[in-house]
Amino acid sequence: MEIIKDYLYLNIARQFESQIRDGVLKMGDKLPSVRQVSRERGISINTITQAYLELESLSLIESRPKSGFYVCYSQKRNLPVPSPSKPPLSALHQLEEDLIDKVYDSMREKNITLLSLGFPAAELLPIAKLNKGLVHAMRTLPDSGTGYEPVPGNEKLRNEIARLSFSWGGNLKAEDIVTTPGCISALSYCLTALAGPGDTIIVESPAYFGILQLAKSLRLKVIELPTNFITGIELDALKNTLSKRRIAACVLISNFNNPSGSLMPADHKKEVVRLMEYHNIPLIEDDIYGELYFGSHRPTNCKTYDESGLVLCCSSVSKTLAPGYRVGWVSPGRFKDQIMRTKLHHSLSSASITQEVVADFLKNGRYENHLRKIRATLYNNYRNYVKTINEHFPDHVKLTQPQGGFFLWLELEKGFDVISLYEKAMRFNISIAPGRMFSLHKQFQNCMRLNYGMYWNKELEKSLEILGMLISKT
């Protein structure tokens, strides 16, 4: 019942939010009283109050003593969404690894505002509860957790992951899952098992640079396909490429894509799986952001519609709970034996103690409670980013509209050099991710990815304002 109540107040808040952002409710308008909305909707006063507090936290309304709630937000403009990408349909290897290394090196420096990297701030994580879990695991595991796990991984964890799959329409069992040292290892095992040097894989464009780095290290050829910043990979381009080229595997992030933030609609996911089955080509799906949705329910993934075992679904708790624990997994379908063998060759076993901690966290219901909190925080952060960008960035900016995840993708006017902007921003201790990092082609030079998985405060707001100032002056 608690989950339903949470969704109810958020749904009411977003109905009002939509009216405010669409200009139906304007600056200075008074909202109906809490009692009036409660009476009209047949919903408790506490739920309506929560909805109004949610709107207040987004700086959309304000409370005036003895008067009520009033709209205090005025959107200057509706920022357009970037146009779909149009990468060359050639397989190239021109990855900007020096740039990627430079951005990653900023993690080591103190007092840097890390708008560039995609992980949650420590302030958003239940660190104290995880520490208690570590102590408990050391006391209860054989050999205090120093021994090897079986190759498939911790059985308790695999049971909990199988149970978690119910939320996206999965019907997994513990034996359907292999644990890994994070999601990137899961992706690595899949690519290693399914493709060899000289083989060609398909990715979206822009693509997560970690996937591009993996492909290069494995000497794979990569074809980037046109991608819509709302709905994900363009289906016609995928269909044409599958019918004309010899493809070893397709790698997609269907939910809240990194870096674009796109969410593939359910019917698109069904069509992607149908195309994979028709051509008998494996689909490696990275669903690491699927739990970080802003709406009332978790989106499905491509694995939801997999009846032939061709979808290998990878995920982890690195973006939701504990990045440094390196606890991930893959449900590899018909390729389980190959994945197990690859894991055995590359890492033998996953870390016993961190798997046990995560398993207990999931089993005791703490994970879902934590997810509800971090989803609300990320949504508030996203809205605060949009508000600040609206107020302080120039008129030519285009901006994505993610429905979950961590990332905003910004497109600036043609000819704008975001790598030069990165160097200027670093003088103010602000790190961004230039768009050129996310392609093997010379594209997205005027784009950047921003991470809103930060702890929102005045310092972060000021960093965004400075970034807007630097863009305006360039």
C-alpha positions as CSV (number, residue, x, y, z in Angstrom):
1,M,0.0,0.0,0.0
2,E,2.9,2.3,0.7
3,I,4.2,2.1,-2.9
4,I,0.7,2.8,-4.3
5,K,0.5,5.9,-2.0
6,D,3.9,7.1,-3.2
7,Y,2.8,6.8,-6.8
8,L,-0.4,8.6,-6.2
9,Y,1.1,11.7,-4.7
10,L,3.7,11.8,-7.5
11,N,1.0,11.4,-10.2
12,I,-1.0,14.3,-8.7
13,A,2.2,16.4,-8.4
14,R,3.1,15.8,-12.1
15,Q,-0.4,16.6,-13.3
16,F,-0.1,20.0,-11.7
17,E,3.5,20.3,-12.9
18,S,2.4,19.7,-16.4
19,Q,-0.1,22.5,-16.2
20,I,2.5,24.8,-14.7
21,R,5.1,24.1,-17.4
22,D,2.6,24.2,-20.2
23,G,1.4,27.6,-19.0
24,V,-2.1,26.5,-18.0
25,L,-1.3,27.6,-14.5
26,K,0.7,30.8,-14.7
27,M,3.1,32.7,-12.4
28,G,1.1,34.0,-9.4
29,D,-1.9,31.8,-9.9
30,K,-3.3,30.3,-6.7
31,L,-3.7,26.5,-6.5
32,P,-6.9,25.0,-5.1
33,S,-6.7,24.4,-1.4
34,V,-5.5,21.0,-0.1
35,R,-8.9,20.3,1.3
36,Q,-10.6,21.2,-2.0
37,V,-8.4,18.8,-4.1
38,S,-8.8,16.1,-1.4
39,R,-12.6,16.4,-1.6
40,E,-12.7,16.6,-5.4
41,R,-10.3,13.6,-6.0
42,G,-11.5,11.5,-3.1
43,I,-7.9,11.3,-1.8
44,S,-6.6,11.9,1.7
45,I,-5.4,15.3,2.8
46,N,-1.9,13.8,3.6
47,T,-1.5,12.6,0.0
48,I,-2.4,16.0,-1.5
49,T,-0.1,17.7,1.0
50,Q,2.7,15.4,-0.1
51,A,2.0,16.4,-3.8
52,Y,2.2,20.1,-3.0
53,L,5.4,19.6,-1.0
54,E,6.8,17.8,-4.0
55,L,5.9,20.8,-6.3
56,E,7.4,23.1,-3.7
57,S,10.7,21.1,-3.7
58,L,10.9,21.7,-7.4
59,S,10.5,25.4,-7.0
60,L,7.3,25.4,-9.0
61,I,5.0,26.6,-6.2
62,E,5.4,28.5,-2.9
63,S,3.4,28.5,0.3
64,R,2.2,31.8,1.6
65,P,1.2,31.9,5.3
66,K,-2.6,32.0,5.8
67,S,-3.2,32.3,2.1
68,G,-2.3,29.0,0.3
69,F,-0.1,27.8,-2.5
70,Y,0.9,29.9,-5.5
71,V,2.7,29.2,-8.7
72,C,6.2,30.8,-8.5
73,Y,7.7,29.4,-11.8
74,S,7.8,31.1,-15.1
75,Q,9.4,29.2,-17.9
76,K,11.0,31.5,-20.4
77,R,11.1,29.0,-23.2
78,N,10.6,25.4,-24.2
79,L,14.0,24.0,-25.2
80,P,13.8,21.9,-28.3
81,V,15.0,18.3,-28.3
82,P,18.1,17.5,-30.4
83,S,17.4,16.0,-33.8
84,P,18.1,12.3,-34.4
85,S,21.7,11.5,-35.1
86,K,23.0,10.7,-38.6
87,P,26.3,8.9,-38.3
88,P,28.2,7.6,-41.3
89,L,27.3,3.9,-41.8
90,S,30.9,2.8,-41.8
91,A,32.9,0.7,-39.3
92,L,35.7,2.9,-38.0
93,H,38.0,2.9,-34.9
94,Q,38.8,6.6,-34.1
95,L,38.0,6.7,-30.4
96,E,39.1,9.8,-28.5
97,E,40.8,7.9,-25.7
98,D,43.0,10.7,-24.6
99,L,39.9,12.9,-24.1
100,I,38.2,10.0,-22.1
101,D,41.3,9.6,-20.0
102,K,41.4,13.3,-19.3
103,V,37.8,13.4,-18.2
104,Y,38.3,10.4,-15.9
105,D,41.4,11.8,-14.4
106,S,39.3,14.7,-13.0
107,M,37.8,12.2,-10.5
108,R,41.1,12.3,-8.6
109,E,41.1,16.0,-8.2
110,K,39.6,17.6,-5.1
111,N,36.8,20.2,-5.3
112,I,35.8,19.3,-8.9
113,T,32.1,19.4,-9.7
114,L,31.7,16.1,-11.6
115,L,29.0,16.9,-14.1
116,S,30.9,14.5,-16.4
117,L,30.7,11.1,-14.9
118,G,27.6,8.8,-14.5
119,F,27.3,7.6,-11.0
120,P,25.3,8.7,-7.9
121,A,26.8,11.1,-5.3
122,A,27.7,9.4,-2.0
123,E,25.1,11.6,-0.3
124,L,22.4,9.7,-2.2
125,L,23.5,6.2,-1.0
126,P,22.6,4.3,2.2
127,I,26.2,4.0,3.2
128,A,25.6,3.4,6.9
129,K,23.2,0.5,6.2
130,L,25.6,-1.0,3.8
131,N,28.4,-0.8,6.4
132,K,26.2,-2.7,8.8
133,G,25.5,-5.3,6.1
134,L,29.3,-5.8,5.6
135,V,29.8,-6.5,9.3
136,H,26.9,-9.0,9.3
137,A,28.2,-10.7,6.2
138,M,31.7,-11.1,7.7
139,R,30.1,-12.7,10.7
140,T,27.8,-15.1,8.9
141,L,29.7,-16.2,5.7
142,P,32.0,-19.2,5.8
143,D,35.6,-18.0,6.2
144,S,34.2,-14.5,6.8
145,G,33.7,-14.2,3.0
146,T,37.3,-14.8,2.0
147,G,36.5,-18.0,0.0
148,Y,35.6,-18.4,-3.6
149,E,32.0,-18.3,-4.8
150,P,30.8,-20.9,-7.4
151,V,31.2,-19.7,-10.9
152,P,27.5,-18.7,-11.4
153,G,27.8,-16.5,-8.2
154,N,26.1,-16.1,-4.9
155,E,22.9,-18.2,-4.9
156,K,21.1,-15.9,-2.6
157,L,21.9,-12.9,-4.8
158,R,20.8,-14.7,-7.9
159,N,17.5,-15.6,-6.3
160,E,16.9,-12.0,-5.4
161,I,17.8,-10.8,-8.9
162,A,15.4,-13.4,-10.3
163,R,12.7,-12.1,-7.9
164,L,13.5,-8.5,-9.0
165,S,12.9,-9.5,-12.7
166,F,9.2,-9.7,-12.0
167,S,9.0,-5.9,-12.1
168,W,10.0,-5.8,-15.8
169,G,7.9,-8.8,-16.8
170,G,10.8,-11.3,-16.5
171,N,10.3,-14.9,-15.5
172,L,13.9,-15.7,-14.4
173,K,15.1,-18.3,-12.0
174,A,18.4,-18.3,-10.1
175,E,20.0,-20.7,-12.6
176,D,19.2,-18.2,-15.4
177,I,21.7,-15.7,-13.9
178,V,25.5,-15.3,-13.7
179,T,27.0,-12.7,-11.4
180,T,29.8,-10.4,-12.6
181,P,32.1,-7.7,-11.3
182,G,29.9,-4.9,-12.4
183,C,27.9,-4.3,-15.6
184,I,30.9,-3.5,-17.7
185,S,32.3,-6.9,-17.0
186,A,29.0,-8.5,-17.9
187,L,29.1,-6.6,-21.3
188,S,32.7,-7.7,-21.7
189,Y,31.9,-11.4,-21.1
190,C,29.1,-11.2,-23.6
191,L,31.2,-9.5,-26.4
192,T,34.1,-11.9,-25.7
193,A,31.9,-14.9,-25.9
194,L,29.9,-13.9,-29.0
195,A,32.3,-12.0,-31.2
196,G,35.9,-12.3,-32.4
197,P,38.5,-10.0,-33.9
198,G,37.3,-8.5,-37.1
199,D,33.6,-9.2,-36.4
200,T,31.1,-6.3,-36.6
201,I,28.7,-5.1,-33.9
202,I,25.9,-2.6,-33.9
203,V,25.5,0.2,-31.4
204,E,23.5,3.4,-31.0
205,S,24.9,6.8,-31.9
206,P,25.9,8.4,-29.6
207,A,27.1,5.3,-27.7
208,Y,28.4,4.8,-24.2
209,F,32.2,5.2,-24.5
210,G,32.8,2.1,-22.3
211,I,31.2,-0.1,-25.0
212,L,33.3,1.6,-27.7
213,Q,36.4,1.0,-25.6
214,L,35.5,-2.7,-25.1
215,A,35.0,-3.1,-28.8
216,K,38.3,-1.6,-29.6
217,S,40.1,-3.7,-27.1
218,L,38.5,-6.8,-28.6
219,R,39.4,-5.6,-32.1
220,L,35.8,-5.5,-33.2
221,K,34.3,-3.3,-35.9
222,V,31.5,-1.0,-34.9
223,I,28.6,0.4,-36.8
224,E,26.8,3.3,-35.2
225,L,23.2,3.6,-36.2
226,P,20.9,6.7,-36.3
227,T,19.3,7.3,-32.9
228,N,16.3,9.3,-31.8
229,F,16.9,11.2,-28.5
230,I,13.4,10.3,-27.3
231,T,12.8,6.7,-28.6
232,G,16.3,5.3,-29.1
233,I,17.7,3.5,-32.1
234,E,15.9,4.1,-35.4
235,L,14.2,0.8,-36.4
236,D,14.4,1.3,-40.1
237,A,18.2,1.8,-39.9
238,L,18.5,-1.3,-37.8
239,K,16.4,-3.4,-40.1
240,N,18.3,-2.3,-43.2
241,T,21.7,-2.9,-41.6
242,L,20.8,-6.4,-40.3
243,S,19.6,-7.4,-43.8
244,K,22.7,-6.1,-45.6
245,R,25.6,-6.7,-43.3
246,R,27.1,-9.6,-41.4
247,I,26.6,-8.7,-37.8
248,A,27.9,-10.7,-34.8
249,A,25.9,-8.9,-32.1
250,C,23.9,-5.8,-31.3
251,V,24.5,-3.8,-28.1
252,L,21.7,-1.5,-26.9
253,I,20.8,0.5,-23.8
254,S,17.0,0.5,-24.2
255,N,16.1,2.2,-20.9
256,F,17.3,5.8,-20.1
257,N,20.2,5.5,-22.4
258,N,23.7,6.5,-21.6
259,P,24.4,9.2,-22.9
260,S,21.2,10.2,-24.7
261,G,18.7,9.5,-22.0
262,S,16.3,8.0,-24.5
263,L,13.6,5.4,-23.5
264,M,12.8,2.8,-26.2
265,P,9.0,2.3,-26.3
266,A,7.7,-1.2,-25.6
267,D,6.5,-1.7,-29.2
268,H,10.0,-0.8,-30.4
269,K,11.6,-3.3,-28.0
270,K,9.3,-6.0,-29.3
271,E,10.3,-5.1,-32.9
272,V,14.0,-5.1,-32.0
273,V,13.7,-8.6,-30.5
274,R,11.7,-9.8,-33.5
275,L,14.4,-8.6,-35.9
276,M,17.1,-10.2,-33.8
277,E,15.2,-13.5,-33.9
278,Y,14.5,-13.2,-37.6
279,H,18.2,-12.8,-38.4
280,N,19.4,-15.1,-35.5
281,I,21.7,-12.4,-34.1
282,P,22.3,-12.0,-30.3
283,L,21.2,-8.8,-28.6
284,I,23.3,-7.7,-25.6
285,E,21.1,-5.4,-23.6
286,D,22.6,-3.0,-20.9
287,D,19.7,-2.4,-18.5
288,I,21.7,-0.8,-15.7
289,Y,19.4,2.3,-15.5
290,G,16.0,0.5,-15.7
291,E,15.2,0.9,-12.0
292,L,15.7,4.7,-12.1
293,Y,12.4,5.6,-13.7
294,F,10.5,8.8,-13.0
295,G,7.0,7.5,-13.8
296,S,4.7,5.2,-11.8
297,H,6.1,1.9,-13.0
298,R,9.3,0.3,-14.2
299,P,9.7,0.1,-18.0
300,T,10.0,-3.3,-19.6
301,N,13.3,-4.2,-21.4
302,C,14.1,-6.2,-24.5
303,K,14.6,-9.3,-22.4
304,T,10.9,-9.1,-21.4
305,Y,10.0,-10.1,-25.0
306,D,12.7,-12.7,-25.5
307,E,11.3,-16.1,-26.2
308,S,14.3,-17.6,-28.1
309,G,17.1,-16.9,-25.6
310,L,18.9,-14.5,-27.9
311,V,18.8,-11.5,-25.5
312,L,21.6,-11.3,-23.0
313,C,20.5,-8.8,-20.3
314,C,23.2,-7.1,-18.2
315,S,22.8,-5.0,-15.1
316,S,24.3,-4.1,-11.7
317,V,23.8,-2.0,-8.6
318,S,26.6,0.4,-9.6
319,K,24.2,3.2,-10.5
320,T,21.6,2.6,-7.8
321,L,23.3,1.4,-4.6
322,A,27.1,0.8,-4.4
323,P,29.3,1.7,-7.4
324,G,32.5,0.4,-5.7
325,Y,31.0,-3.0,-4.7
326,R,31.3,-4.1,-8.4
327,V,28.2,-6.4,-8.2
328,G,26.6,-7.0,-11.5
329,W,25.0,-9.8,-13.4
330,V,23.8,-11.1,-16.8
331,S,20.9,-13.3,-17.7
332,P,22.5,-14.8,-20.8
333,G,19.7,-16.9,-22.3
334,R,20.9,-19.7,-24.5
335,F,24.5,-18.5,-24.2
336,K,24.9,-19.4,-20.5
337,D,27.6,-22.0,-21.0
338,Q,29.7,-19.5,-23.1
339,I,29.4,-16.8,-20.5
340,M,30.2,-19.1,-17.6
341,R,33.3,-20.3,-19.5
342,T,34.4,-16.7,-20.2
343,K,33.9,-15.7,-16.6
344,L,36.0,-18.6,-15.4
345,H,38.8,-17.6,-17.8
346,H,38.7,-13.9,-16.9
347,S,37.9,-13.7,-13.2
348,L,37.1,-17.2,-11.9
349,S,34.8,-15.8,-9.2
350,S,33.0,-12.7,-8.1
351,A,33.6,-11.1,-4.7
352,S,31.8,-13.1,-2.0
353,I,31.3,-10.5,0.6
354,T,29.8,-7.7,-1.5
355,Q,27.5,-10.1,-3.2
356,E,26.2,-11.2,0.2
357,V,25.6,-7.6,1.3
358,V,23.7,-6.8,-1.8
359,A,21.7,-10.0,-1.6
360,D,20.6,-9.2,2.0
361,F,19.8,-5.6,1.0
362,L,17.5,-6.8,-1.7
363,K,15.9,-9.6,0.4
364,N,15.1,-7.4,3.4
365,G,13.2,-4.8,1.3
366,R,15.8,-2.1,1.9
367,Y,16.6,-1.8,-1.8
368,E,13.1,-0.9,-2.9
369,N,12.8,1.7,-0.1
370,H,16.1,3.2,-1.2
371,L,15.1,3.1,-4.9
372,R,12.0,5.2,-4.1
373,K,14.1,7.8,-2.5
374,I,16.8,8.0,-5.1
375,R,14.2,8.1,-7.9
376,A,12.5,11.1,-6.3
377,T,15.9,12.8,-5.8
378,L,17.0,12.2,-9.4
379,Y,13.7,13.6,-10.7
380,N,14.0,16.7,-8.5
381,N,17.6,17.1,-9.7
382,Y,16.6,16.8,-13.4
383,R,13.9,19.5,-12.9
384,N,16.4,21.8,-11.1
385,Y,18.9,21.3,-14.0
386,V,16.3,22.1,-16.6
387,K,15.2,25.2,-14.7
388,T,18.8,26.5,-14.3
389,I,19.6,25.8,-17.9
390,N,16.5,27.6,-19.0
391,E,17.5,30.6,-17.0
392,H,21.2,30.8,-17.7
393,F,22.1,29.1,-21.0
394,P,21.7,30.8,-24.4
395,D,18.7,30.5,-26.6
396,H,20.2,28.1,-29.1
397,V,20.5,25.2,-26.7
398,K,18.7,21.9,-27.4
399,L,18.0,19.6,-24.5
400,T,16.8,16.0,-24.0
401,Q,13.8,15.1,-21.9
402,P,14.7,11.9,-20.1
403,Q,12.1,9.9,-18.2
404,G,14.6,8.4,-15.8
405,G,18.3,7.6,-15.4
406,F,21.2,10.1,-14.9
407,F,21.8,12.0,-18.0
408,L,21.0,15.2,-19.9
409,W,22.3,15.6,-23.5
410,L,22.8,19.1,-24.6
411,E,23.3,20.3,-28.2
412,L,24.8,23.7,-28.8
413,E,24.9,25.7,-32.1
414,K,26.8,24.2,-35.0
415,G,30.5,25.0,-34.9
416,F,30.6,25.2,-31.1
417,D,33.7,23.5,-29.7
418,V,32.7,21.7,-26.5
419,I,36.2,20.3,-26.0
420,S,37.4,23.9,-25.7
421,L,34.5,24.5,-23.3
422,Y,35.7,21.6,-21.2
423,E,39.1,23.2,-20.8
424,K,37.6,26.5,-19.8
425,A,35.1,24.9,-17.4
426,M,37.9,23.0,-15.7
427,R,39.5,26.3,-14.7
428,F,36.4,26.8,-12.6
429,N,36.7,23.2,-11.3
430,I,33.7,22.0,-13.4
431,S,34.0,18.8,-15.4
432,I,31.7,18.0,-18.3
433,A,31.6,15.1,-20.8
434,P,32.2,16.4,-24.4
435,G,30.0,14.7,-26.9
436,R,33.0,13.6,-29.0
437,M,33.7,10.9,-26.4
438,F,30.5,9.0,-27.4
439,S,31.3,8.2,-31.1
440,L,34.0,6.7,-33.3
441,H,33.2,9.4,-35.9
442,K,33.9,13.1,-35.9
443,Q,30.5,14.1,-34.7
444,F,28.9,15.6,-31.6
445,Q,31.7,18.2,-31.2
446,N,29.0,20.7,-30.3
447,C,27.3,18.4,-27.7
448,M,27.8,17.4,-24.1
449,R,26.5,15.0,-21.5
450,L,25.7,16.2,-18.0
451,N,25.1,13.9,-15.0
452,Y,22.3,15.0,-12.6
453,G,23.0,12.2,-10.1
454,M,24.6,14.8,-7.9
455,Y,23.7,16.3,-4.5
456,W,21.7,19.4,-5.4
457,N,22.9,22.5,-3.5
458,K,23.8,26.1,-4.1
459,E,27.3,25.2,-5.2
460,L,26.0,22.8,-7.9
461,E,23.5,25.4,-9.0
462,K,26.3,28.0,-9.2
463,S,28.5,25.6,-11.3
464,L,25.6,25.2,-13.9
465,E,25.2,29.0,-13.9
466,I,29.0,29.4,-14.6
467,L,28.8,26.8,-17.4
468,G,25.9,28.8,-19.0
469,M,28.0,31.9,-18.8
470,L,31.0,30.3,-20.4
471,I,28.8,29.0,-23.3
472,S,27.3,32.5,-23.8
473,K,30.7,34.1,-23.9
474,T,32.2,31.6,-26.4
